[in-house]
Amino acid sequence: MPRDFHITDILTVTTGNLVSSRHMDGVYDILNYLTGDNLFTHQIPRALTECAPPLLRQHPQLAAADTSGVTPENLPVRTAEWVAAFGEMLPVAPLPQGAHEFIDPILELAEKIHPSRIAVVRADSPE
């Protein structure tokens, strides 16, 4: 079932530039929705790579969107331009089954850095 997302959340995924008006909350929200996963920070680049092409297929008009040169100071003006051009909210459908590779976040991190640098903290369950 499609869900509406703000244009800045969508453009963050399609362009790879952080322009979400909700900052990282917007990034996690849309990527977790698209993938059906609960992503860790180090998994975001992979999820962006997986999600951008299908999202552009859903909204091909966004291929023309330019997010270069966005700063915190000009973000409100640029957001108003994108809203005028594309609409404030657009429906987004999740990725099809199998389009996202679910990888254990700790194992994926261990592929990137030496396992000795990973600290896993587990909460003891109260009894």
C-alpha positions in Angstrom: 0.0 0.0 0.0 1.5 3.3 -1.0 2.2 5.9 1.7 2.7 9.7 1.2 6.1 11.2 1.8 7.4 14.7 1.7 9.2 15.7 -1.4 12.4 16.4 0.5 12.4 12.9 1.9 12.0 11.5 -1.5 14.6 13.7 -3.1 17.1 12.7 -0.4 16.8 9.1 -1.7 16.7 9.9 -5.4 19.7 12.3 -5.4 21.8 11.1 -2.4 21.9 14.6 -1.0 20.5 15.2 2.5 17.7 17.7 1.8 15.0 16.1 4.0 13.3 18.8 6.1 13.1 16.1 8.8 16.9 15.5 8.5 17.9 11.9 9.4 14.5 11.1 10.8 13.1 11.5 7.3 15.9 9.4 5.8 15.3 6.5 8.2 11.5 6.8 7.8 11.4 6.5 4.0 14.2 4.0 3.7 12.7 1.7 6.4 9.4 1.9 4.7 10.8 1.2 1.3 12.9 -1.7 2.4 10.7 -3.1 5.2 13.9 -3.2 7.3 15.0 -1.4 10.4 18.3 0.0 9.1 21.4 0.9 11.0 23.4 4.0 10.0 26.1 2.1 8.1 23.4 0.4 6.0 22.0 3.6 4.6 24.3 3.9 1.6 23.4 0.4 0.5 19.7 1.1 1.0 20.0 4.4 -1.0 21.6 2.4 -3.9 18.8 -0.2 -3.8 15.9 2.4 -3.4 16.8 5.3 -5.7 16.2 3.5 -9.1 12.7 2.0 -8.1 11.7 5.4 -6.6 12.7 7.2 -9.8 10.6 4.6 -11.7 7.6 5.5 -9.5 8.2 9.3 -10.1 10.3 9.8 -13.2 9.7 13.5 -13.1 12.1 13.7 -10.2 15.0 12.8 -12.3 15.1 16.5 -13.3 15.3 17.7 -9.7 18.5 19.5 -8.8 19.5 19.3 -5.1 23.1 20.6 -5.6 24.2 23.6 -3.6 21.6 23.2 -0.9 22.6 24.7 2.5 20.7 25.0 5.7 20.1 28.6 4.9 18.6 28.1 1.5 16.8 24.8 2.2 13.4 26.5 2.9 13.5 28.4 -0.5 14.7 25.3 -2.4 12.0 23.2 -0.7 9.3 25.7 -1.8 10.7 25.4 -5.4 10.4 21.6 -5.3 7.0 21.7 -3.8 5.8 24.1 -6.6 7.4 21.8 -9.2 6.5 18.4 -7.9 4.0 18.7 -5.1 4.5 18.6 -1.4 3.6 15.0 -0.8 4.0 12.1 -3.2 2.8 8.5 -2.8 5.6 5.9 -2.4 5.2 2.2 -2.8 7.6 -0.1 -0.9 10.1 -2.1 -2.9 8.9 -5.3 -4.4 9.6 -8.6 -2.5 13.3 -9.5 -2.9 14.5 -6.1 -4.1 16.2 -5.4 -0.7 18.8 -7.7 0.7 18.3 -8.2 4.5 21.7 -8.4 6.1 22.3 -8.7 9.8 23.6 -5.2 10.7 26.4 -6.5 13.0 27.6 -8.9 10.3 27.4 -6.2 7.7 29.4 -3.8 9.9 32.0 -6.6 10.5 32.5 -6.7 6.7 33.4 -3.0 6.7 35.6 -2.7 9.8 37.6 -5.2 11.9 35.3 -7.1 14.3 37.5 -6.1 17.2 36.3 -2.6 16.8 32.6 -3.5 17.2 31.1 -3.2 20.7 27.8 -5.0 21.1 25.8 -4.0 24.1 23.0 -6.2 25.2 20.5 -5.4 27.9 19.9 -8.1 30.5 16.3 -9.0 30.6 14.8 -8.3 34.1 13.6 -11.4 35.9 
